[in-house]
Amino acid sequence: MKKSELKQIIKEEILSLLEETSPRIEELAEKYKNDANDVFIAYNESYWQWEYDTSINHAFLYYDPMDNNLLRLIIINEHIKSGIGKGKYYSYKLNEVVGTINKPKLAQIRSLLKQNGHQRTRAGYPFPKIWQNPHKNYLKEDLTSILKEYQNV
C-alpha cells in the first residue's frame, strides 16, 4: 500500500469521526449544563489534529434566567483517537461564571478562551472571535449580538 493511499484512509477515518460529532453539539450542551434552568445561547470551538489524534475544545455559553441571569462559560475537551487506542474521550476544562446577561464580562470571556484554546498552527486553530448561535441553525455571529437577543427579556 502506498503512503498516499494510507494517508487518505486515515484522513477519511478521522473525517468520519468528526462528522459523527457535529450533530452531537446539542447533546453535549445538554449533558454538561449545570442545571435544568440553563439556556444554551452560544457555541464556539478550537481545533487541533495531527496524524491519529484530534482534539476539539467546545465552548458553551449558558445563561440562567432563574439565578440572576448569570452567564456561565463551560469548556469541554473532546479527544478523538484513531488507530491504537481508538475512541472519544471527554474532559472538563472550565466551568466559570462570566457576568450576567445584562453585564457580560467580555474581556474575561476572551481571556478564558485564549487560555483554553489551541495555538494557531498548521494542525489547528484557536477559538475564533465569531460564535455560533444554536437558535439560528448555528449562524455565525458576534457574541454581543447574540447576547442582545437575551438582554432585558
C-alpha positions as CSV (number, residue, x, y, z in Angstrom):
1,M,0.0,0.0,0.0
2,K,1.4,3.4,-1.0
3,K,2.0,6.1,1.6
4,S,-0.6,8.4,-0.1
5,E,-3.3,5.7,0.0
6,L,-2.6,5.2,3.7
7,K,-2.8,8.9,4.4
8,Q,-6.2,9.0,2.5
9,I,-7.6,6.1,4.6
10,I,-6.5,7.8,7.8
11,K,-8.0,11.1,6.7
12,E,-11.3,9.5,5.8
13,E,-11.4,7.7,9.1
14,I,-10.8,10.9,11.1
15,L,-13.4,12.9,8.9
16,S,-16.0,10.2,9.6
17,L,-15.4,10.5,13.3
18,L,-15.7,14.3,13.1
19,E,-19.0,14.0,11.1
20,E,-20.4,11.9,13.9
21,T,-19.6,14.7,16.5
22,S,-21.3,17.5,14.5
23,P,-24.9,16.7,15.3
24,R,-23.9,16.0,18.9
25,I,-23.2,19.6,19.8
26,E,-26.7,19.9,21.2
27,E,-26.3,16.7,23.1
28,L,-23.1,17.8,24.6
29,A,-24.6,21.2,25.5
30,E,-27.5,19.4,27.3
31,K,-25.2,16.9,29.1
32,Y,-22.8,19.5,30.5
33,K,-25.1,22.3,31.6
34,N,-25.2,22.9,35.4
35,D,-29.0,22.7,36.0
36,A,-32.3,22.4,34.2
37,N,-32.8,26.2,34.0
38,D,-29.7,26.9,32.0
39,V,-30.4,28.1,28.4
40,F,-27.7,27.3,25.8
41,I,-27.1,30.5,23.8
42,A,-23.8,30.3,22.0
43,Y,-21.2,27.8,20.8
44,N,-17.5,28.1,19.8
45,E,-14.7,25.6,19.2
46,S,-11.0,25.4,19.0
47,Y,-9.5,22.5,17.0
48,W,-6.2,20.6,16.6
49,Q,-5.4,17.5,14.5
50,W,-2.3,15.6,13.8
51,E,-1.9,12.0,12.5
52,Y,-4.0,9.8,14.7
53,D,-5.2,12.4,17.3
54,T,-7.8,15.1,17.1
55,S,-8.6,17.5,20.0
56,I,-11.6,19.8,20.0
57,N,-12.3,22.3,22.7
58,H,-16.0,23.0,22.8
59,A,-17.0,26.3,24.5
60,F,-20.7,26.6,25.5
61,L,-22.2,29.8,26.9
62,Y,-25.3,29.4,29.0
63,Y,-27.5,31.8,31.0
64,D,-29.7,31.0,33.9
65,P,-32.9,33.1,33.9
66,M,-33.8,31.9,37.4
67,D,-30.4,32.7,39.1
68,N,-30.0,36.5,38.5
69,N,-29.4,35.9,34.7
70,L,-25.9,34.6,35.4
71,L,-23.8,33.8,32.3
72,R,-21.7,30.6,32.5
73,L,-18.9,29.6,30.2
74,I,-18.2,25.8,30.1
75,I,-15.3,24.4,28.0
76,I,-15.1,20.7,27.3
77,N,-12.2,18.9,25.6
78,E,-13.1,16.1,23.2
79,H,-10.1,14.0,22.3
80,I,-10.6,11.6,19.4
81,K,-8.1,8.9,18.7
82,S,-7.9,6.6,15.7
83,G,-5.7,3.6,15.3
84,I,-4.3,2.2,18.6
85,G,-6.4,3.5,21.5
86,K,-9.3,4.4,19.2
87,G,-12.2,6.2,20.8
88,K,-13.6,9.5,22.1
89,Y,-12.6,10.9,25.5
90,Y,-14.2,13.9,27.2
91,S,-12.9,16.1,30.0
92,Y,-13.9,19.3,31.7
93,K,-11.5,22.2,31.2
94,L,-13.5,25.1,32.6
95,N,-16.8,25.9,34.3
96,E,-16.9,29.6,35.3
97,V,-19.4,32.4,35.8
98,V,-18.6,35.3,33.4
99,G,-21.0,38.0,34.5
100,T,-24.7,38.4,33.8
101,I,-26.7,38.5,30.6
102,N,-27.1,42.3,31.1
103,K,-23.4,42.9,32.1
104,P,-21.3,40.2,30.5
105,K,-17.6,40.2,31.2
106,L,-16.5,40.1,27.6
107,A,-12.8,40.7,28.4
108,Q,-12.9,37.7,30.8
109,I,-14.6,35.5,28.2
110,R,-11.9,36.4,25.6
111,S,-9.1,35.8,28.1
112,L,-10.5,32.4,29.1
113,L,-10.9,31.3,25.5
114,K,-7.3,32.3,24.8
115,Q,-6.1,30.4,27.8
116,N,-8.0,27.3,27.0
117,G,-7.8,27.2,23.1
118,H,-5.3,25.6,20.9
119,Q,-2.5,27.6,19.3
120,R,-2.7,28.7,15.7
121,T,-0.6,26.2,13.7
122,R,-0.8,24.1,10.5
123,A,-2.5,21.5,12.6
124,G,-5.1,23.6,14.4
125,Y,-6.7,26.9,15.3
126,P,-7.7,28.8,18.4
127,F,-11.2,29.9,19.3
128,P,-12.4,32.4,16.7
129,K,-14.0,35.8,17.7
130,I,-17.2,34.8,15.9
131,W,-19.6,32.5,17.8
132,Q,-22.3,30.1,16.5
133,N,-25.9,30.8,17.5
134,P,-27.7,27.4,18.2
135,H,-31.1,29.1,17.8
136,K,-30.4,30.2,14.3
137,N,-29.1,27.0,12.8
138,Y,-25.6,27.8,14.1
139,L,-25.4,31.0,12.1
140,K,-22.0,32.7,12.9
141,E,-22.4,36.0,14.8
142,D,-20.6,38.3,17.0
143,L,-21.1,37.4,20.7
144,T,-22.5,40.8,21.6
145,S,-25.3,40.5,19.0
146,I,-26.2,37.0,20.4
147,L,-26.3,38.4,23.9
148,K,-28.5,41.3,22.9
149,E,-31.3,38.8,21.9
150,Y,-31.5,37.8,25.6
151,Q,-31.0,41.1,27.4
152,N,-34.0,42.6,29.2
153,V,-36.3,39.7,28.3
